[in-house]
Amino acid sequence: MGRFLTIEELRERIKQLDEEKKARDIDQGYCILQQPSYKPVVSDVWAEQAYYKHWPEIKLFLAEYASLILEAKEIVLVGEQPKLLEWQALLNIAAECKDQSLRLRCFFISRIFLKAAIEGDEQFEYAKLAQLIFSEISDYPYHVYYKERYDDGYSDGERGTFDEYYETKKEELATWLTEH
């Protein structure tokens, strides 16, 4: 019977095969771009607080906006109003949390609904956009599931207030975006 390879020998062989494959890929003109190594992730607790703090106002605006576009039968530009830009910036940062449900909700609100109101959006028909808005503002409550699973230690005592944490994460996101 033949001799079995040890773990170290197997690791060395795998490493050697990987290097040979990379060399073949380079010879054939394939290139693997390195992905950015850091993407800011905000606390789920903070993102939930940001969401709940502004959701009542955002919900009223979205309901009025959906009614407006249905009456006008086209996507209406509201323009760059300070409150809308503030909500958009806040929810863009909250959309970097770990909780997938909260992340997607913040993403849709900021990068689809608010963007359509501020800049316009060619990808949606007015009726489809209104339908999406109405389904988003339905009374189905959002809450973060299994907070202990995702909690990264954010608390008012450790990181200051809600607003201080927001400013810190806004700066981190801006730095990351300029680097990548």
N, C-alpha and C positions, 0 to 999 in steps of 0.2 A: 504494500500500500504506500501511496505517496505521502509526503509530508504536508501538513496543513500550514498555511501562512499565519503569522501572528498578526495581531491588530496593528502593530507598528509597521509591519511590512505591507499590509493592506492600505494603510493611510499613505505610505510613501508611494505605492503604485498608483493610487487614485490621484495624488498630487502630480505625479509624472504624467499621467494621462490627461489631466486638465491642462497642464502646460503645453503638451503636444497639440491638444485641440485648439488652444488659444493661438499657438504659432501657425497652425493650418488656417485658422480663420483670418489672421492678419495677412498671410500669403494670398488668400483668396479675395482679400479686400473687405472682409466683414469688420465692422467696428462696433464695439459695445460702449455706448456713452454712459458715463457714471451718473447716477441719479443723485440729486441733492441729498446730503446725508442728514440734514436737520429740517424738520418741519415743525413749526411751533404747535404745541398742543395746549389748549387751555383747560382749566379745571371744569369738569362736568357740573360741579356745584355752582361755580361762577357763571357758566353759560346758562344754566337753568335760572339763576337769579336775574341775569340780563334779560332773558326771554320773558319771564314773568313780570319784571319791572315795567317793560314797555309794551307788552302784548295787548293790554286793553286799548291803548291809544292806536296801536298799529291795526288792530282788528277793526276798530271804527273807521279808520281811514280806508282800509281795504274794502270794507262793505260799501262805503260811499263811492269809491273808485270803480268797483265792479258795476254798481248801478249806473254810474256815469257812462262807462264804456258801452253798456247795453243800450242806454238811451241814445247815445251818439252813433252807435253802430260802427265804431272804429276805436282803435286804441288812442286814447287821449294823452297828450303830454302835459303833465302837471308842472314839470320843470324842476330845477335844482333849488328846492326849498330847504332851509337849514334843518328843519325837523326830520325831513325825509333822508337827507344826507347823513344825519346823526344816527338814525335808525339803521341805515344801510351799513355804515361803518361798524357799529356795535354788533350787528348780527353777522357781518363778515368775519369778525373775530370769534364770536360765539360758535360759528360754523366750524371752527378748528378744534372742537372738543372731541373726546373719545366716544361718547355715546352716539351711536349711529342714528337713532331716531331723532334726537335733538339736533344733531349736525345737519341732517337732511331738511328738517323743518326750517332751521335758520337759513340754510342755503337757499331754499325755495323762496322764502320771504324776501331775503335781501337781493339775491342775484337774478331772480325772475320777476317777482311782483313789483318790488320797489324800483328795480331797474327799468321795467316797462313804464312805470309812472314817470320816472325822471328822464330817461333817455329815449323811450320808445323801444319796441321790439318787433322785428319783422318776422320772427319765427312763429308767432301765434296769430291766429285769427282772434278778433275781439271776443267772440262767443266762447271760444275754447279757453281764453285767458280768464274770462269771467267765471266760467264753470270751475276752473282750477282754484280761483280765489275763494269762491263760495264753499268748495269742498274743504279748503284749508281752514276757513274761519268757522266751520261747523262747531258744534258744542262738544265734540269729542275732546276730553281733557288730555293734556300732555303731562307726563311726569317721568322723571328719570328712574328707570328700573334698576334694581340692584346697585344702589349708590355705593355700598361698601366695596363692590367689585372694582369700581372705577375711581373711587375717591383717591385723589393724589395728595391729600393733606391740606387742601385749601381751607382756611378758616380766617375769620376776620382778625384774630389775634396774631396769626403767623405772617400774613401778607398785607396787613392793613385793611383799608376799607374796600368796598366794591369798586369805587371810582379809582382808587390807587392801583388796584389789580388790573382794571381795564386799561389805564394809561400804560402800565408796564407791558401788557400783552400787545397793545396797539403799536408800541415802539418795536417790540420784538418782531412782529409781523412785517412792519415796514422795513426793518433791517434785512429780514430773510428775503423779502420780495426784491430788494435792490441787489442782493447778492446772487440771486438765481433768476 
